[in-house]
Amino acid sequence: MSNTNSYRIAIAALLCCFISTLHAQQITGVWKGEINKKNVELKIVQKGDSLTGSSYYYESASNYRRYSIKGYFDPNDNSVVWWDDQLIEDKGNRLLGNTNPLLSVADFNCPGGGQMFLDGKTSPKENPSNTKGTVALTKVGVPSFPDEWDFVVDNYTIGANDPDIIDSIFLIAFSPIKKPSERILFKDKPESTPLPAPKPGMAVIPMPETRSVTPEIGPLTIEEKFTSRQKIIAKEISLEGDSIELRFYDNAEIDGDSISLFLNDKMLFTHIRLTDKAYTIKLSVNDLNDSNDLTMVAENLGSIPPNTSYMVAIMGDKRYEAQLASTENSSAMIRLRKQ
């Protein structure tokens, strides 16, 4: 065989290898857009036919919810399926209270010009047949939410596509959210992480630095206070008419009491400062469930504990009153029932 033919065969083999690697890289990357009308940044990493990575549902850089994801990719029809697997991080989720784990099915499209899209449908993970909305994501180069998967995405074609490395990064990235009573803050202390043994022909690349965790009790968020504290029913009110008006006052000396209000496990209002002047909210009875729990959570205890509120409920010509007290261990609750 001539040297020319040998050269051509070698070039063809390298080209096939390059095309195969490029194809595997296409789905691996950072995707941004909307899922079910929510802002999403999705990081997909392919390992064989399976997928892993992260999904971020966000309102801002400080208000987001992060899940680990699992899924699979079929290169024969370019279909992509993934689902939110475990909740890893929940920060400032006041505007994301109804973001539940989703399962998404999309088509991977490359119309040209370097553009790549994922378009499809999404549904609750626990009820895949109940389609909730659409998937519209575009592949981008730079993430808005840096995490451990950036290392794999950036180095995917030079060795980071190795399954051992992907599994190692998965163990670093996977850290489910703590319960309120177990909540900790992290202090970064970079330390070396050993690489898995390199395989023949695999480029040796440095692994990202990891963090050792030093437990430190941090202040609870208002959502964590709501979840962790015992809820004590202070009054039950029968609903009638079109609406109910609720007025909240400080029940004693004005001492800086501040509260948040939750309706059926969702935050309604926060940072309500109680004074001798009414803080008033109005609820449509038609929009309420048959049974509703309105919970008052103390953000602080003022200068004279406990946090006390005097509530007046008005429906038409009827008037109800209740004394509400919240502490560091309990929250006062009003139950509103339709007749």
C-alpha positions as CSV (number, residue, x, y, z in Angstrom):
1,M,0.0,0.0,0.0
2,S,1.4,3.4,-0.9
3,N,2.2,6.0,1.6
4,T,-0.5,8.2,0.1
5,N,-3.2,5.6,0.6
6,S,-2.0,5.0,4.2
7,Y,-2.1,8.7,4.9
8,R,-5.7,8.9,3.5
9,I,-6.9,6.0,5.6
10,A,-5.4,7.6,8.7
11,I,-7.0,10.9,8.0
12,A,-10.3,9.2,7.4
13,A,-10.1,7.3,10.7
14,L,-9.3,10.5,12.5
15,L,-12.1,12.3,10.8
16,C,-14.6,9.6,11.9
17,C,-13.3,9.8,15.4
18,F,-13.7,13.5,15.4
19,I,-17.2,13.4,14.0
20,S,-18.2,10.8,16.6
21,T,-16.8,12.9,19.4
22,L,-18.4,16.0,18.1
23,H,-21.8,14.3,17.9
24,A,-21.5,13.2,21.5
25,Q,-20.6,16.7,22.5
26,Q,-23.5,18.3,20.8
27,I,-26.1,17.4,23.5
28,T,-23.5,18.0,26.2
29,G,-23.5,21.6,27.2
30,V,-25.4,24.5,28.7
31,W,-29.0,25.2,27.6
32,K,-31.1,28.2,28.5
33,G,-34.7,29.2,27.9
34,E,-38.1,28.3,29.3
35,I,-39.7,25.1,30.6
36,N,-43.4,25.4,31.5
37,K,-43.1,29.2,31.3
38,K,-40.3,29.3,33.9
39,N,-36.7,30.6,33.3
40,V,-34.4,27.6,33.2
41,E,-30.7,26.9,32.8
42,L,-30.0,23.3,32.0
43,K,-26.6,21.6,32.1
44,I,-26.6,18.3,30.2
45,V,-23.7,15.8,30.3
46,Q,-23.9,12.7,28.2
47,K,-22.4,9.4,29.4
48,G,-23.1,6.8,26.7
49,D,-26.9,6.8,26.1
50,S,-27.6,8.3,29.5
51,L,-27.7,11.9,30.7
52,T,-26.9,13.7,33.9
53,G,-26.3,17.3,35.1
54,S,-28.2,20.1,36.7
55,S,-31.4,22.1,36.2
56,Y,-31.9,25.6,37.5
57,Y,-35.3,27.2,37.7
58,Y,-34.7,30.8,38.5
59,E,-36.1,34.3,38.9
60,S,-32.7,35.9,39.6
61,A,-29.1,35.0,40.5
62,S,-30.1,34.7,44.2
63,N,-33.6,33.3,43.7
64,Y,-33.5,29.8,42.2
65,R,-34.1,26.1,42.7
66,R,-31.5,23.5,41.6
67,Y,-32.1,19.8,40.8
68,S,-29.8,17.0,39.7
69,I,-31.1,15.5,36.5
70,K,-31.2,12.1,34.9
71,G,-32.2,11.1,31.4
72,Y,-31.2,9.5,28.1
73,F,-30.5,10.5,24.5
74,D,-31.4,8.5,21.4
75,P,-29.0,9.5,18.6
76,N,-31.2,7.6,16.0
77,D,-34.1,10.1,16.2
78,N,-32.4,12.9,18.3
79,S,-35.0,12.5,21.1
80,V,-34.0,13.7,24.5
81,V,-35.7,12.7,27.8
82,W,-34.7,14.0,31.2
83,W,-36.3,14.6,34.6
84,D,-35.5,16.5,37.8
85,D,-34.2,13.8,40.1
86,Q,-33.1,15.3,43.5
87,L,-33.5,18.8,44.9
88,I,-29.9,20.0,45.6
89,E,-30.3,23.7,46.4
90,D,-33.3,26.0,47.2
91,K,-32.4,29.6,47.5
92,G,-34.9,32.5,47.9
93,N,-37.8,30.4,46.5
94,R,-40.5,32.8,47.4
95,L,-41.5,33.2,43.7
96,L,-40.9,29.5,42.9
97,G,-43.2,27.9,45.4
98,N,-45.0,25.8,42.8
99,T,-41.9,24.6,41.0
100,N,-42.2,20.8,41.3
101,P,-40.0,18.2,39.7
102,L,-40.7,17.9,36.0
103,L,-40.1,15.3,33.3
104,S,-39.3,16.8,29.8
105,V,-39.3,15.2,26.4
106,A,-37.7,17.2,23.5
107,D,-36.3,17.0,20.0
108,F,-32.7,18.0,19.5
109,N,-32.5,20.3,16.5
110,C,-29.5,21.7,14.7
111,P,-30.8,24.0,11.9
112,G,-27.4,25.3,11.0
113,G,-25.3,28.3,11.7
114,G,-24.1,26.9,15.0
115,Q,-27.5,27.1,16.5
116,M,-28.9,24.2,18.6
117,F,-32.4,23.8,20.1
118,L,-34.3,21.5,22.4
119,D,-38.1,21.8,21.7
120,G,-40.8,19.7,23.3
121,K,-43.2,19.1,26.2
122,T,-43.0,18.8,30.0
123,S,-45.1,17.2,32.7
124,P,-45.0,16.5,36.4
125,K,-42.4,13.8,37.1
126,E,-45.0,11.9,39.2
127,N,-47.7,12.2,36.5
128,P,-46.0,12.0,33.0
129,S,-49.3,11.8,31.2
130,N,-50.4,15.2,32.4
131,T,-48.6,17.6,30.0
132,K,-48.0,20.9,31.8
133,G,-46.3,23.1,29.2
134,T,-43.6,23.4,26.6
135,V,-39.8,23.2,26.5
136,A,-37.9,25.8,24.5
137,L,-34.2,25.8,25.1
138,T,-31.2,27.1,23.2
139,K,-27.6,26.0,23.6
140,V,-25.3,28.7,24.9
141,G,-21.6,29.0,25.6
142,V,-21.5,30.6,29.1
143,P,-23.6,29.5,32.1
144,S,-25.2,31.9,34.5
145,F,-25.0,29.5,37.4
146,P,-21.4,28.1,37.8
147,D,-21.1,24.6,39.3
148,E,-19.1,21.4,39.2
149,W,-20.5,20.4,35.8
150,D,-18.7,23.3,34.0
151,F,-15.5,21.4,34.3
152,V,-16.9,18.4,32.3
153,V,-18.6,20.7,29.7
154,D,-15.5,22.7,29.1
155,N,-13.2,19.7,28.9
156,Y,-15.6,17.1,27.3
157,T,-13.6,16.5,24.1
158,I,-10.2,16.3,25.8
159,G,-10.9,13.5,28.3
160,A,-13.7,14.7,30.6
161,N,-16.2,12.5,28.7
162,D,-14.7,9.5,30.5
163,P,-17.4,7.8,32.5
164,D,-15.1,7.6,35.6
165,I,-14.6,11.3,35.6
166,I,-18.3,12.0,35.1
167,D,-19.2,9.7,38.0
168,S,-16.6,11.4,40.2
169,I,-18.1,14.9,39.4
170,F,-21.6,13.5,40.0
171,L,-20.5,12.5,43.6
172,I,-19.1,16.0,44.1
173,A,-22.2,17.8,42.7
174,F,-24.8,15.6,44.3
175,S,-25.7,17.1,47.7
176,P,-29.4,17.0,48.5
177,I,-30.9,20.0,50.3
178,K,-30.8,19.8,54.1
179,K,-33.9,19.8,56.2
180,P,-34.4,23.1,58.2
181,S,-33.1,21.5,61.4
182,E,-30.0,20.3,59.6
183,R,-29.3,23.4,57.6
184,I,-25.6,24.4,57.4
185,L,-23.5,27.1,55.8
186,F,-20.4,26.2,53.8
187,K,-16.9,27.5,54.3
188,D,-14.8,26.9,51.2
189,K,-11.5,25.0,51.9
190,P,-10.0,23.9,48.6
191,E,-8.3,20.6,48.8
192,S,-7.0,18.1,46.2
193,T,-9.2,15.3,44.8
194,P,-7.5,12.2,43.4
195,L,-8.1,11.4,39.8
196,P,-9.3,8.0,38.7
197,A,-6.6,6.0,37.1
198,P,-6.1,7.2,33.5
199,K,-7.0,4.8,30.7
200,P,-4.6,4.2,27.8
201,G,-4.6,7.1,25.4
202,M,-6.8,9.3,27.7
203,A,-5.6,12.8,28.2
204,V,-4.7,13.5,31.9
205,I,-6.5,16.7,33.0
206,P,-6.7,18.3,36.4
207,M,-9.9,17.7,38.4
208,P,-11.7,20.8,39.9
209,E,-11.0,21.7,43.5
210,T,-13.6,20.5,46.0
211,R,-14.8,21.8,49.3
212,S,-14.5,20.3,52.7
213,V,-17.6,21.2,54.7
214,T,-17.3,22.8,58.1
215,P,-20.8,22.8,59.8
216,E,-21.9,26.1,61.0
217,I,-25.5,26.8,62.1
218,G,-27.0,29.5,59.9
219,P,-30.1,31.6,60.4
220,L,-33.3,30.0,59.1
221,T,-35.1,31.6,56.2
222,I,-38.7,32.5,56.7
223,E,-39.7,29.4,54.6
224,E,-37.7,27.2,56.9
225,K,-39.3,28.8,60.0
226,F,-42.7,28.1,58.5
227,T,-41.8,24.5,57.8
228,S,-40.1,23.6,61.0
229,R,-42.4,25.3,63.6
230,Q,-45.5,23.6,65.1
231,K,-48.7,25.1,63.8
232,I,-51.4,25.8,66.4
233,I,-55.0,26.5,65.3
234,A,-56.2,29.7,67.0
235,K,-59.6,30.0,65.3
236,E,-61.9,28.4,62.6
237,I,-64.0,30.7,60.4
238,S,-66.8,29.6,58.1
239,L,-66.6,31.3,54.7
240,E,-69.5,32.8,53.0
241,G,-70.2,35.6,50.5
242,D,-67.7,36.7,47.8
243,S,-64.7,37.8,49.9
244,I,-63.1,38.0,53.3
245,E,-61.2,40.9,54.6
246,L,-58.4,40.3,57.2
247,R,-56.9,43.1,59.4
248,F,-53.8,42.6,61.5
249,Y,-52.7,44.8,64.4
250,D,-50.0,44.6,67.1
251,N,-51.9,43.1,70.0
252,A,-49.9,44.9,72.8
253,E,-47.3,47.6,73.0
254,I,-45.9,48.5,69.6
255,D,-42.5,46.8,69.9
256,G,-41.4,46.0,66.4
257,D,-43.2,42.7,65.8
258,S,-42.8,41.5,62.2
259,I,-44.7,38.6,60.5
260,S,-45.1,36.7,57.3
261,L,-48.4,35.1,56.1
262,F,-48.7,31.7,54.4
263,L,-51.9,30.4,52.8
264,N,-52.0,26.7,52.2
265,D,-48.2,26.3,52.4
266,K,-47.5,29.2,50.0
267,M,-46.2,32.6,51.1
268,L,-48.6,35.4,50.6
269,F,-46.9,38.4,52.2
270,T,-43.6,38.9,54.1
271,H,-42.0,41.6,56.3
272,I,-45.4,42.8,57.7
273,R,-44.6,45.2,60.5
274,L,-47.4,45.2,63.1
275,T,-48.5,48.6,64.4
276,D,-51.7,50.1,65.8
277,K,-52.8,50.7,62.2
278,A,-54.4,47.7,60.3
279,Y,-52.4,45.8,57.8
280,T,-55.3,44.6,55.5
281,I,-55.6,41.8,53.0
282,K,-58.6,40.7,51.0
283,L,-59.2,37.2,49.7
284,S,-61.7,36.1,47.1
285,V,-63.8,33.2,48.5
286,N,-64.2,31.7,45.1
287,D,-60.4,31.4,44.7
288,L,-60.1,29.5,48.0
289,N,-60.2,25.7,48.6
290,D,-62.9,24.1,50.7
291,S,-60.5,24.1,53.6
292,N,-57.7,26.7,53.9
293,D,-54.9,27.2,56.5
294,L,-53.7,30.8,57.0
295,T,-50.5,30.7,59.1
296,M,-48.8,33.7,60.8
297,V,-45.1,33.1,61.1
298,A,-43.1,35.4,63.4
299,E,-40.0,36.9,61.7
300,N,-38.9,38.2,65.1
301,L,-40.3,38.4,68.6
302,G,-40.1,42.2,68.9
303,S,-38.7,43.7,72.2
304,I,-41.5,42.0,74.2
305,P,-41.8,38.3,73.3
306,P,-43.9,36.5,72.1
307,N,-44.9,38.0,68.7
308,T,-48.6,38.8,69.2
309,S,-51.2,39.9,66.7
310,Y,-54.8,40.9,66.9
311,M,-56.7,39.8,63.8
312,V,-60.1,41.0,62.7
313,A,-61.9,39.1,59.9
314,I,-64.9,40.8,58.1
315,M,-67.4,39.1,55.8
316,G,-70.3,41.2,54.9
317,D,-72.0,42.2,58.2
318,K,-70.2,39.5,60.2
319,R,-67.0,40.2,62.3
320,Y,-64.6,37.7,63.8
321,E,-61.7,38.4,66.2
322,A,-58.7,36.3,67.2
323,Q,-55.6,36.7,69.3
324,L,-52.6,35.2,67.5
325,A,-49.2,34.4,69.2
326,S,-46.1,33.1,67.5
327,T,-42.8,32.0,69.0
328,E,-39.6,30.5,67.9
329,N,-41.2,27.1,68.2
330,S,-44.8,27.6,67.0
331,S,-46.9,29.6,64.6
332,A,-50.6,30.6,64.9
333,M,-53.0,29.4,62.3
334,I,-56.5,30.4,61.2
335,R,-58.6,27.7,59.4
336,L,-61.0,29.1,56.8
337,R,-63.7,26.6,55.7
338,K,-66.4,26.9,53.1
339,Q,-69.8,26.0,54.3
